Amino acid sequence: MTRSTRRVMEPPGAEAADGASAAVRLAGASKTFRGREDVRALDPIDLTVPAGEFVAIVGPSGCGKSTLLRIVAGLVDADAGGRVEVQGRPVDGTTPPDLGVVFQTHNLLPWRTVEANVGLGARLAGIPKAEIARRVPPMLEMLGLSGFAGKHPHELSGGMRQRAALGQALVCRPDILLLDEPFGALDALTRDRLNVELLKIWQELRQTVLLVTHSIAEAVFLADRIIVMSQRPGTVVEDLRVNIPRPRDPATTRALPEFTETAQRLSRLMGVT
C-alpha cells in the first residue's frame, strides 16, 4: 500500500464536496499514545463526511481505525494542532449528544431484560421515561426482538445481543452512528444477516454512519464511500466512492459486476491480492 495520501478535506467551515453539510470533519487529526515508549497511532488525517452518508473505514490490523472512531466519539483526544468537529462543533473530550456508538463487544447489563437494556442509553441521556416507553417497542420490532423483550442477555444468541446493542444506540435517535466492528465476532452467516438488517435500518433512518470493518465485502455492500488506511501510523491512502445504486438488495447486489470490481480494487489496495 502506498503512502501517498489523497486529501478529502475542505477548509474548516466549508460544505462537503456535494453541497451537503458536514456531519463529521477532521483536519490534521493525529494521535500518539505517550508512555515509556511512545506509539504513533495516526498520522494527520483530513476527512469530511457529509450528513446522511454511510462511510466504511478499512485497513490492516493496528492501523488506527478504532482510534480514529474513538477520537470522533470524544473518547480519545487527538493530538494538539488537529481539529475534530461533529455537526460543526469541536469535539471537546465528551461524546456529542447527537452521536451513538456501538462496539464489537456489546455493553448489555446481564441483570436487565432486553427491553430495559435497549432503553438504558436513552435513560442515561435524560430522555423522559414515558418517551423511552414509547420508543422502545417499535425499536424492538424493527430489530426482530419483540418476542425477546423480557429475556436477559444470556438467553440470546450473539447476533441477537448485537442487535440489542444497536437498538440501545438507535433508540436515542442519534444523527451520527459510529460502529466499531459490531459484527466482527460473529459467524459469517449471522454477520451477513445483520449486514442486511443494518442496511434496512440505514435506508429507513438515513443517519450518518462511520463503520470500522475488516470485511471488504461488508464495506462494499453497505457503504457510499470507503476510506482505506495505511499501516501504522495510519493515514488515509484512498477515498473510494462505491458506485453501486441504492436501494441495495442482498439477493442481487453482490452479483453485480460493480460489486466484484470494487471488492477487487480494495483487495489490491490492501495488499490482499
Secondary structure as the mmCIF struct_conf table of DSSP 4:
data_model
#
loop_
_struct_conf.conf_type_id
_struct_conf.id
_struct_conf.beg_label_comp_id
_struct_conf.beg_label_asym_id
_struct_conf.beg_label_seq_id
_struct_conf.end_label_comp_id
_struct_conf.end_label_asym_id
_struct_conf.end_label_seq_id
HELX_LH_PP_P HELX_LH_PP_P1 THR A 5 ARG A 7
STRN STRN1 VAL A 8 VAL A 8
HELX_LH_PP_P HELX_LH_PP_P2 GLU A 10 PRO A 11
TURN_TY1_P TURN_TY1_P1 PRO A 12 GLY A 13
HELX_LH_PP_P HELX_LH_PP_P3 ALA A 14 ALA A 16
TURN_TY1_P TURN_TY1_P2 ALA A 17 ASP A 18
BEND BEND1 GLY A 19 GLY A 19
HELX_LH_PP_P HELX_LH_PP_P4 ALA A 20 SER A 21
STRN STRN2 ALA A 22 PHE A 33
BEND BEND2 GLY A 35 GLU A 37
STRN STRN3 VAL A 39 PRO A 50
TURN_TY1_P TURN_TY1_P3 ALA A 51 GLY A 52
STRN STRN4 PHE A 54 VAL A 58
BEND BEND3 PRO A 60 PRO A 60
TURN_TY1_P TURN_TY1_P4 SER A 61 GLY A 62
BEND BEND4 CYS A 63 GLY A 64
HELX_RH_AL_P HELX_RH_AL_P1 LYS A 65 ALA A 73
TURN_TY1_P TURN_TY1_P5 GLY A 74 GLY A 74
BEND BEND5 LEU A 75 VAL A 76
HELX_LH_PP_P HELX_LH_PP_P5 ASP A 77 ASP A 79
TURN_TY1_P TURN_TY1_P6 ALA A 80 GLY A 81
STRN STRN5 ARG A 83 VAL A 86
TURN_TY1_P TURN_TY1_P7 GLN A 87 GLY A 88
STRN STRN6 ARG A 89 PRO A 90
BEND BEND6 GLY A 93 THR A 94
TURN_TY1_P TURN_TY1_P8 PRO A 97 ASP A 98
STRN STRN7 LEU A 99 VAL A 102
BEND BEND7 GLN A 104 THR A 105
TURN_TY1_P TURN_TY1_P9 PRO A 110 TRP A 111
BEND BEND8 ARG A 112 ARG A 112
HELX_RH_AL_P HELX_RH_AL_P2 VAL A 114 LEU A 124
TURN_TY1_P TURN_TY1_P10 ALA A 125 GLY A 126
HELX_RH_AL_P HELX_RH_AL_P3 LYS A 129 MET A 142
TURN_TY1_P TURN_TY1_P11 LEU A 143 GLY A 144
HELX_RH_3T_P HELX_RH_3T_P1 SER A 146 PHE A 148
TURN_TY1_P TURN_TY1_P12 ALA A 149 GLY A 150
HELX_RH_3T_P HELX_RH_3T_P2 PRO A 153 GLU A 155
BEND BEND9 LEU A 156 LEU A 156
HELX_RH_AL_P HELX_RH_AL_P4 GLY A 158 LEU A 170
TURN_TY1_P TURN_TY1_P13 VAL A 171 CYS A 172
BEND BEND10 ASP A 175 ASP A 175
STRN STRN8 ILE A 176 ASP A 180
BEND BEND11 GLU A 181 GLU A 181
TURN_TY1_P TURN_TY1_P14 PRO A 182 ALA A 185
BEND BEND12 LEU A 186 LEU A 186
HELX_RH_AL_P HELX_RH_AL_P5 ALA A 188 LEU A 205
STRN STRN9 THR A 208 VAL A 212
BEND BEND13 HIS A 214 HIS A 214
HELX_RH_AL_P HELX_RH_AL_P6 ILE A 216 LEU A 222
BEND BEND14 ASP A 224 ASP A 224
STRN STRN10 ARG A 225 MET A 229
BEND BEND15 GLN A 231 PRO A 233
STRN STRN11 GLY A 234 GLY A 234
STRN STRN12 VAL A 236 ARG A 241
BEND BEND16 ARG A 246 PRO A 247
TURN_TY1_P TURN_TY1_P15 PRO A 250 THR A 252
HELX_RH_3T_P HELX_RH_3T_P3 THR A 253 ALA A 255
BEND BEND17 LEU A 256 LEU A 256
HELX_RH_AL_P HELX_RH_AL_P7 PRO A 257 LEU A 269
TURN_TY1_P TURN_TY1_P16 MET A 270 GLY A 271
#
